[in-house]
């Protein structure tokens, strides 16, 4: 830790920690292990950027092209690395441009600290140039927000911010710093935050509840496990595997839980939800005990709540007490960290094998394969499908790549068919469904896991919302592979228009630019293919290329994603066609 010195009257020098608020911001980041930030400078945050210049050998700043890109990149970084993502923006529009990514991080439980500049303290409330009420705007979409108006507040606030962001159920924190606080001075001293009054990061697990849960599981004839991202966030992958294998229970995942368990595990039965697998959706209404682990029962998972697993006893393992009984009535609540709770629960359950029950999932799998998967992943005629592209990616990556998806049909197809053998490999916008997420999140994911192959799977609609972030690849040389599945439509909206609005394709057909010329402008190697015979070689070339690559694949314009649960239906009413 660097110090400055002041001469005294005796002619000797004594060390001093008297520093500026802006330097304190940078030193706080270093104290929390931050060595990478995403951001965009401006007037109200300029003092901090001046210090970042001085500390450029210790903190790498990635200049995004839009502040929303900074938040998504920080999310991708956090999701691939397991660390807190950090981003910086100026006041006014800089801060407001962060809001979509902050809201996305909040609903998807991504740890992130966002630093925004603010007008000087004496101008607050005067509608000064580029002044916005950052607190008022962000409080609804953050775990915690705080406005610093004096330099002396900086160390304590930053310590609390990082603790809150990464502890318990993770989430985003916003620190708004007035310009006078950045210029002001303080006697710098940093102490890591270990506890916050009124905030319980790790609830104590009730022993009685553990035994009740075990008794229900041990007596179950048709048990069903549903796991979500809480498993990944608590690093409970080994504990989940041990629990599933000992109890012999079929386990399905939410879109955010994907990759917590190897996709080829014999007890992994697939995805529950709107575009999930047939078996998990049908069998949810036949199970007698449902064990939900680290998930929140959102509507895309449950469908119509009046038709969701009413016959089942529900065990809900979740660190956030607010999610218990919010949507689905729980019979046994296990409030706590998934790693800890599973570690305590597994010794209490009997070794078992539910082969007859598991066989029902396999029979559903066979039906889904014949009706959907065969034609989607192994077509022999017509335009290429999204499914066969993902299948080919699996062939070349062996399930070891990080796949980052944008939002739309390609997202559902990728989540359905991508194979994963390693955790923290599926990065997507789940709860908010933010188009434009994919490209900047992939950049952040690659910077968070530089030794892993990172592939952004995007659509022609979503990529154009944040396509300017190709500039980050140009400037920073991030070796991200981009697969654009181009159907010249806003595909997911078009699918619903086809099925439920008599093919009235209102504002969904895309007239697209020449993506190859755009890639060329950013000095990114690229190729466009529209023939099935070229797919395998194109993917091999992309993955072998030493650098970023942009592969555009033309796919069927009116291909639909099935199975699907229509709006208002129960998940067991899932359609195969």
C-alpha positions, 0 to 999 in steps of 0.5 A: 500500500502506497503512502505519502509523506509530510515534512514536519518541523523537526526536519524528519518525515513521518508516513501519512495516509492522507490521500484524496477521495479518488485515490481512496476509491482505487485503493479500496478496489485493490483491497477487495482484490479488484484488478479489472474494471469496465467503464466509461469516463465523464466529467463527474467521475474524472478524478477517479479516472485520473487515479486509475491512470496512476494505478494502471499497472495494478488495475486494468480498465476496459473501455466499453462503448456504452455503459450498459455494455459495462454492466453486462461485461461485469456480469459475464466476468462475475459469472465465469470467475466467481468474483465480484464484477466492477464497473464505473460510469459518470453521472446523469446518462452515464449512470442511467445507462447502467440501470438495465444491467443492474436490474439484470444482475439483481434478478439473476443474483450476480455480484456486482459493484457499480460506481457512479460519479455525481455532481458536487454536494452543493449542487445536489437537487439543483438540476445541475448539468448531468445530475440524476437521482441515482439513489431513487432510480437504483434502490428498487434494483439493487441489494444496496445503494449509497451516496457518498458526499464526503471523502471520509465515508469512502473506505467504510462504504466500499467495504460494506458494498463488496461484502453485501454484493458477494454474501448471502444471495449475491446481487448488485450494489451502487455507490454514487460519489459526489465530485467534491468527495472525490477531490476531498481528502481523508485519513485512509484506513481500510478494514474489510467488512465481515458483518452488517447489522440487520443483515444475515448473510448465512442463516442457521439451518434448522436441525428439525427441518433437516430431519423433516426433509430427510423423512419426506425424501426417504418415504417418497416413491416419485421424488423430483429434484429441481436445482437452480443457480444457487448451487453454482453461487454457493459452489455446491456442485459436488454436494449436489452430485453426492446428494442426487447419486445417493438418493437416486433422484431424477434431477432437472434444472432451471435455465440459470442452474444449467452446468451445475451438474454435467449434462451427460449425468445419468440422473440429469433429466433436463430443463424444466420450464417454458421451452424445457424438456418434455419429461421434466415438465410432464413429471412435475405433476406426477411427483410426490416430493419435490426438492427445489434447490437454489431457485426461486420458482419464477413463472417461466419455470412454473407456468400456471401456478394453479396447475403446478405440482399441487400433488407434491410435498415441497422441500425448498432449499434457498438462502433468501428467506423472501423466496420461501412461500412467495410463489409455491407453498413449501412444506419444509423450508431449508433456509441456508447456503446450498453447500452447507445444507446439502452437506448436512442433508445428504447423510440423513437420506437413504441410499436409493434407486428409483428406476421405475420412476426414472424410466418414465422420464426416459419414455418422455425423452424418447417421445421428445426425440422423435417429435422434436430433437431429431428434426432440430438437431439432425435435419437432412434438408431445408435451411440449417437449424439452430439446433444443428449448429449447437450440436456441431459446437458440442462436437468440437468443444466436447462440452468444455466451453463457456457458452454465453447467450443473448435472448431469444430463440437461439438462447432457448435452443442453446440452453436445450442442446449445449453440453457442459462438463464444467460448472460456470459454463452457461451464462445468460440473462435469465430473469430479466431476459435482456436482449443485448446481453450476449456480446458484452457478457461474453467479453467479460466472461473471457476476461474472467476465465482467460484460459477457457474457450468462450463462445457467444451465441447471439441472434440478429436482433440482440447483437444489434443492441450492443454491437458497438462492443465489438470495439472492445474486442478491437481495442483489448484483443479479447479472443471471443468467438461469436456465432450469429444465428441469423433468421432475419427475424425477431424470432421469439416474438415471431414464433408467438405471432405465428402460433397465437396471432394468425401470423401477423408479423408485426414489427418482427421482420429484420432488414439487416446490415452486412455483418461481415463488413461490420466484422471487417471494420472491427478487424475481426476474422469472419465468415458467413455460411448458408449451406449445411455442408459448410457448417462443420469446417466453419466451426472448426476454423472458428475455434482453431483461429488464434483470436476473435472470430465472427461466424454468421450462420443463416438459419430457417426464417420460420423455424420454431422452438419446441417443446413450449408451454403456452402462456397461461398453461400449466407446465404439464400441458407442454406442446411438442408441436 
